Amino acid sequence: MSLQGHIVELQRRHEALEKEIAQEQLHPNADEARLLELKRKKLLIKDELAKLKISETRH
């Protein structure tokens, strides 16, 4: 997969996690542990995207 393709895939996953988090937060008895895990995954993807975008601008 090309660098750009990888970035697009990570952006898609980040967006999907964002939607999943929003959906979970709608529940009156939202699972806090699940929310924390989803947010952690989203943050890891965001960090990876930032690194890839930096390396993309260097090439």
Buried (B, 14 or more C-beta within 10 A) or exposed (E): EEEEEBBEEBEEBBEEBBEBBEEBEEEEEEEEEEBEEBBEBBEEBBEBBEEBEEEEEEE
